Amino acid sequence: MADKRKRIQAAGAATTKRPPIPLETIVSGGQTGADRAALDFALAHDIPHGGWCPRGRLAEDGTLETHYALRETPDPEYPQRTEWNVRDSDGTVIFSIAPELTGGSKLTAEFAARHGRPWLHLSRQTHGDAAADWLREFVQQHEIRVLNVAGPRASHEPAVPRFVLQTLEELFKVPKSRSRKWDRYT
């Protein structure tokens, strides 16, 4: 674990004077879209991951695959896993394409406020190419070690997984040689 932490911290540090990011673990609920993209990024880059998913490992595309290390909530409904992922993390980033939060993404922000957890909404329309800088500042300012990644499901915002992946690759300074095509998200 210490080796992974050093690798993650080193990846977050640029060649300039930016401090390393404290991030150790990425969690999400496993839904298609933003959640799944974050989990796939973590798996591809050997970053510890986890989180809660609804009982039965429910997602809009069927049963969530077992290679995602998520625990099942007692309830098969989505709000419980949303709240538990907020509750059990140090902070939450909510990705979207549109500038307004709706549905489960809006509920995620409400749970974060209710639990006194810091949260950040990154909209591609608002933050664009600066999203990784905003996220880096958020993670450093709040000393987030466990980051909950949330956002709309793929059927609502099909472009959100690419936005999540691009932002995380920039945050972790993934070299182009290690960058993935992410064919699943084209």
JOCOR-V429208 format. One record per residue. N is the residue number from 0. RES is the residue in three letters. SS is DSSP state (h for helix, s for strand, l for the rest). PSI is psi in whole degrees, -180 to 180 (* if undefined). NEAR is the number of other C-alpha atoms within 8 Angstrom. Layout:
n=N res=RES ss=SS psi=PSI near=NEAR
n=N res=RES ss=SS psi=PSI near=NEAR
This chain:
n=0 res=MET ss=l psi=-39 near=4
n=1 res=ALA ss=h psi=-39 near=5
n=2 res=ASP ss=h psi=-44 near=6
n=3 res=LYS ss=h psi=-42 near=10
n=4 res=ARG ss=h psi=-45 near=10
n=5 res=LYS ss=h psi=-41 near=8
n=6 res=ARG ss=h psi=-42 near=8
n=7 res=ILE ss=h psi=-45 near=14
n=8 res=GLN ss=h psi=-42 near=12
n=9 res=ALA ss=h psi=-37 near=9
n=10 res=ALA ss=h psi=-31 near=11
n=11 res=GLY ss=h psi=-13 near=12
n=12 res=ALA ss=l psi=126 near=14
n=13 res=ALA ss=l psi=174 near=10
n=14 res=THR ss=l psi=-14 near=5
n=15 res=THR ss=l psi=-157 near=5
n=16 res=LYS ss=l psi=25 near=6
n=17 res=ARG ss=l psi=134 near=7
n=18 res=PRO ss=l psi=155 near=7
n=19 res=PRO ss=l psi=155 near=10
n=20 res=ILE ss=l psi=144 near=13
n=21 res=PRO ss=l psi=-1 near=11
n=22 res=LEU ss=l psi=130 near=14
n=23 res=GLU ss=l psi=-33 near=11
n=24 res=THR ss=s psi=141 near=11
n=25 res=ILE ss=s psi=131 near=16
n=26 res=VAL ss=s psi=155 near=16
n=27 res=SER ss=l psi=176 near=16
n=28 res=GLY ss=l psi=-4 near=15
n=29 res=GLY ss=l psi=3 near=13
n=30 res=GLN ss=l psi=158 near=12
n=31 res=THR ss=l psi=160 near=13
n=32 res=GLY ss=l psi=-132 near=15
n=33 res=ALA ss=h psi=-46 near=18
n=34 res=ASP ss=h psi=-53 near=15
n=35 res=ARG ss=h psi=-37 near=13
n=36 res=ALA ss=h psi=-41 near=13
n=37 res=ALA ss=h psi=-41 near=16
n=38 res=LEU ss=h psi=-42 near=14
n=39 res=ASP ss=h psi=-38 near=8
n=40 res=PHE ss=h psi=-47 near=10
n=41 res=ALA ss=h psi=-46 near=12
n=42 res=LEU ss=h psi=-42 near=10
n=43 res=ALA ss=h psi=-25 near=7
n=44 res=HIS ss=l psi=20 near=6
n=45 res=ASP ss=l psi=39 near=7
n=46 res=ILE ss=l psi=129 near=12
n=47 res=PRO ss=s psi=141 near=9
n=48 res=HIS ss=s psi=166 near=12
n=49 res=GLY ss=s psi=-156 near=12
n=50 res=GLY ss=l psi=-175 near=12
n=51 res=TRP ss=s psi=144 near=16
n=52 res=CYS ss=s psi=161 near=15
n=53 res=PRO ss=l psi=152 near=16
n=54 res=ARG ss=l psi=134 near=11
n=55 res=GLY ss=l psi=2 near=7
n=56 res=ARG ss=l psi=43 near=10
n=57 res=LEU ss=s psi=139 near=12
n=58 res=ALA ss=s psi=166 near=10
n=59 res=GLU ss=l psi=-21 near=7
n=60 res=ASP ss=l psi=14 near=6
n=61 res=GLY ss=s psi=-145 near=6
n=62 res=THR ss=s psi=130 near=8
n=63 res=LEU ss=l psi=133 near=11
n=64 res=GLU ss=l psi=150 near=6
n=65 res=THR ss=l psi=-13 near=5
n=66 res=HIS ss=l psi=-12 near=4
n=67 res=TYR ss=l psi=119 near=10
n=68 res=ALA ss=l psi=67 near=8
n=69 res=LEU ss=l psi=148 near=10
n=70 res=ARG ss=s psi=148 near=8
n=71 res=GLU ss=s psi=137 near=10
n=72 res=THR ss=l psi=163 near=11
n=73 res=PRO ss=l psi=-27 near=6
n=74 res=ASP ss=l psi=136 near=8
n=75 res=PRO ss=l psi=-2 near=9
n=76 res=GLU ss=l psi=152 near=8
n=77 res=TYR ss=h psi=-36 near=9
n=78 res=PRO ss=h psi=-37 near=8
n=79 res=GLN ss=h psi=-47 near=10
n=80 res=ARG ss=h psi=-34 near=13
n=81 res=THR ss=h psi=-49 near=14
n=82 res=GLU ss=h psi=-43 near=11
n=83 res=TRP ss=h psi=-34 near=9
n=84 res=ASN ss=h psi=-37 near=14
n=85 res=VAL ss=h psi=-50 near=16
n=86 res=ARG ss=h psi=-40 near=11
n=87 res=ASP ss=l psi=6 near=6
n=88 res=SER ss=l psi=167 near=11
n=89 res=ASP ss=l psi=-21 near=15
n=90 res=GLY ss=s psi=163 near=15
n=91 res=THR ss=s psi=136 near=15
n=92 res=VAL ss=s psi=131 near=13
n=93 res=ILE ss=s psi=116 near=14
n=94 res=PHE ss=s psi=146 near=16
n=95 res=SER ss=s psi=166 near=15
n=96 res=ILE ss=l psi=-50 near=11
n=97 res=ALA ss=l psi=154 near=8
n=98 res=PRO ss=l psi=-14 near=9
n=99 res=GLU ss=l psi=139 near=4
n=100 res=LEU ss=l psi=139 near=8
n=101 res=THR ss=l psi=168 near=7
n=102 res=GLY ss=h psi=-131 near=6
n=103 res=GLY ss=h psi=-30 near=10
n=104 res=SER ss=h psi=-41 near=12
n=105 res=LYS ss=h psi=-40 near=9
n=106 res=LEU ss=h psi=-38 near=11
n=107 res=THR ss=h psi=-45 near=13
n=108 res=ALA ss=h psi=-39 near=10
n=109 res=GLU ss=h psi=-42 near=8
n=110 res=PHE ss=h psi=-41 near=12
n=111 res=ALA ss=h psi=-45 near=16
n=112 res=ALA ss=h psi=-44 near=9
n=113 res=ARG ss=h psi=-37 near=7
n=114 res=HIS ss=l psi=3 near=8
n=115 res=GLY ss=l psi=30 near=6
n=116 res=ARG ss=l psi=140 near=12
n=117 res=PRO ss=s psi=147 near=10
n=118 res=TRP ss=s psi=155 near=10
n=119 res=LEU ss=s psi=131 near=9
n=120 res=HIS ss=s psi=122 near=8
n=121 res=LEU ss=s psi=115 near=12
n=122 res=SER ss=s psi=132 near=13
n=123 res=ARG ss=h psi=-35 near=14
n=124 res=GLN ss=h psi=-33 near=8
n=125 res=THR ss=h psi=-46 near=7
n=126 res=HIS ss=h psi=-28 near=10
n=127 res=GLY ss=h psi=-129 near=8
n=128 res=ASP ss=h psi=-13 near=6
n=129 res=ALA ss=h psi=2 near=7
n=130 res=ALA ss=h psi=-42 near=12
n=131 res=ALA ss=h psi=-37 near=11
n=132 res=ASP ss=h psi=-42 near=8
n=133 res=TRP ss=h psi=-43 near=10
n=134 res=LEU ss=h psi=-41 near=11
n=135 res=ARG ss=h psi=-47 near=10
n=136 res=GLU ss=h psi=-44 near=8
n=137 res=PHE ss=h psi=-49 near=9
n=138 res=VAL ss=h psi=-42 near=14
n=139 res=GLN ss=h psi=-47 near=10
n=140 res=GLN ss=h psi=-40 near=7
n=141 res=HIS ss=l psi=6 near=9
n=142 res=GLU ss=l psi=51 near=10
n=143 res=ILE ss=l psi=121 near=12
n=144 res=ARG ss=l psi=-35 near=10
n=145 res=VAL ss=s psi=112 near=12
n=146 res=LEU ss=s psi=124 near=14
n=147 res=ASN ss=s psi=126 near=15
n=148 res=VAL ss=s psi=126 near=14
n=149 res=ALA ss=s psi=172 near=14
n=150 res=GLY ss=s psi=-178 near=13
n=151 res=PRO ss=l psi=153 near=13
n=152 res=ARG ss=l psi=162 near=13
n=153 res=ALA ss=l psi=-33 near=12
n=154 res=SER ss=l psi=-22 near=7
n=155 res=HIS ss=l psi=-38 near=6
n=156 res=GLU ss=l psi=86 near=11
n=157 res=PRO ss=l psi=-23 near=9
n=158 res=ALA ss=l psi=-8 near=8
n=159 res=VAL ss=h psi=-36 near=15
n=160 res=PRO ss=h psi=-42 near=14
n=161 res=ARG ss=h psi=-40 near=10
n=162 res=PHE ss=h psi=-44 near=11
n=163 res=VAL ss=h psi=-51 near=12
n=164 res=LEU ss=h psi=-44 near=11
n=165 res=GLN ss=h psi=-41 near=8
n=166 res=THR ss=h psi=-45 near=10
n=167 res=LEU ss=h psi=-39 near=11
n=168 res=GLU ss=h psi=-40 near=10
n=169 res=GLU ss=h psi=-42 near=9
n=170 res=LEU ss=h psi=-46 near=12
n=171 res=PHE ss=l psi=4 near=10
n=172 res=LYS ss=l psi=49 near=10
n=173 res=VAL ss=l psi=122 near=10
n=174 res=PRO ss=l psi=148 near=6
n=175 res=LYS ss=l psi=-33 near=5
n=176 res=SER ss=l psi=-24 near=4
n=177 res=ARG ss=l psi=-6 near=6
n=178 res=SER ss=l psi=144 near=8
n=179 res=ARG ss=l psi=158 near=4
n=180 res=LYS ss=l psi=-30 near=4
n=181 res=TRP ss=l psi=50 near=6
n=182 res=ASP ss=h psi=-31 near=5
n=183 res=ARG ss=h psi=-25 near=4
n=184 res=TYR ss=h psi=24 near=6
n=185 res=THR ss=l psi=* near=5
